[in-house]
Amino acid sequence: MSDHLSSPRALRDPTIDLTDLYFFPVPDVPGRLAVVVNVFPLAQPGALFSDAVSYRVRLAPAETGADRVIRARRADQVTLDVTFGDLDPATGGQAGLLRCGDTVTCFHTGDAGAVHSDQVSVFAGLRRDPFFMDVRREVETRATRRLAFTDPGTDAVAGQNVLSIVIEFDAAHVLGVDRRPVWVLAAETASRGVPSTRFERLGRAEVKNVLLSVNGNDAVNTTVDLRDLYNLDDAFAVDPAAAEAYRARLDANLAMFDALDDAVAWPFPPGTHHPLTEMWLNDHLVLDTTKPFSERGYLDLERAALTGRSPATCGGRWLNEDVIDVLDSVIVRGWDGPPIKDGVDHATIPAQPKFPYLPAGNPDPPIADPGVPVGDD
Amino acid sequence: MTDLRPESAVRLPLCTSETITLSNLDLQLSSLAHWYAQTRRADAGIQLMHGLLSRYSVSARDADLDDVEVLTYALVQQAPEDPRAWMARAEVSAMRHRPADAEQALLTASAIGAPPVEVGEVRADLMEAVGDHRAALDIRIANSGTLPPAQRLSRIACCQLALGAHHQAVATFASAIRHYAGASPLPLGSMLFNWGHTWEHVGDRGRAELAYHAVMRYLPSHVRAHSALVECSSDHGSVGRKLSTGGV
């Protein structure tokens, strides 16, 4: 599901396990942008961030190549780094630092510890997981090679919590006044200090768990779990040797999805790559920072670039958008085909259009099949 | 956050504090115990067992291990057709130095389809437990297994050390530390404790003491490291040398 539990390494330590990433203009406040990074799937009340991990957001101006794929201008990237201290026994919370260039913002976890300013606002703490999806039916779809969704479906994430980091900022202050309009964004968890080890990275939903998953149809790497290798790569500069393995897996899986409804939406001759492979390989969200908020914009800028059309929205990803329906519709039926719905259209409690956006954590989350190894000695 | 880097020839990584690690682990254990109690599902029980073993690696409470053992007996009764249940039983029996029971559980697990790499991993543990380090080393080298590289290398290093290949063992252990790619101190604590225990076994209490000190820096309440240090100190006196992976 999305990026929850998305690699062997992340399975062993929820504090490094990124679950979702969101990037959108702040509703009704021109010039202000918001980023939400979620970690720690199935977090219980009392769950804590690691004090040895840097929770990092990387933004870079976008450039569109001759192949019409949007990529990051890595040399011009801006980094927002969030770190936490140890548990404060007196408060039960953690002190946090947000570093952006030379600017450091101090905050504490929880609603009372959030910081609000014209330049940067930040919140961190337990929140309802805003992601929603019928995981069981998606897995069944891949296993049976047929669309297995029902209406209604069953939300596998209903009532669960995550640890959220919410950052709102003035775009001109952080990204510059004379900036390019379109920016890309990726998140990562990495060890603190130098040199730093990247534990996980995340751009779009379901790239690792679905598009790079082992489904027995990748003739190059039939059984290899590529996800931790993928996590090691720089999201803005993927290792060329490893990229070939990802392309092979993406080609194979995308062809499988295209065949689910017996109509070919994405023809590609032998010896070439699937038309969407390069887009997924450049795994980041894409947002036009000059456009107003839109509830639906996921993949809109990527589609505009690939098809030569004008984008209809700001792009990015809003918290309540049904990105799984967008993903399934695009990879099975193309940009303009009839939509596919997984029968789960919203979270139990939707996000609100106001900082910190996400509903408060559920004090009594339901028992879920975690599918997670706990601890590791 | 534990930072041993300035003192280390090969840098030991930063890890999450013990307070945060154990707090998060206890929350997960509570949730898993609840889930297992309600559903009696074997996968829940197996995950609970692994979590409890992680907790035991720090607490070393006999009662915790007793609970784990009771759980594994229940699991094989509940799901006798599930190879994971028998693997869990074998793992705990090997820890408790019950080789016959562990071997029988491994044979059952193999017969009903346990992956050979996982069987090999526990069999190597068992060989070590009965002192056959050569057999354990052969299995560990041949078997890429399911362990992350750092943990696998550190187990190989301990076998090499026990067999007297000290220089090779130190190099392998340094490589294990370099390969450690996680934020949790639990696997690293176990690696360092086993390293110290093996040094003690081969008679170098000074190096054992250094390893145990390193464990305590990551996990101050690590009971077995604390006890081992007390024993080492009473026999050997305090070690004034700086921590380094070579030294550790």
Interface residues (C-beta under 8 A of the other chain):
Chain A: P8 R9 R12 D13 P14 T15 I16 L42 Q44 G46 A47 L48 F49 S50 D51 A52 V53 G85 D86 L87 S191 R192 G193 T197 F199 I367 A368 D369 P370 G371 V372 P373 V374 G375 D376 D377
Chain B: M1 T2 D3 R5 P13 L14 C15 T16 S17 T19 I20 S23 N24 L25 L27 Q28 L29 S30 S31 L32 H34 W35 Q38 T39 R41 D43 A44 Q47 L48 H50 G51 L53 S54 R55 S57 P148 A181 G182 A183 S184 L186 P187 G189 S190
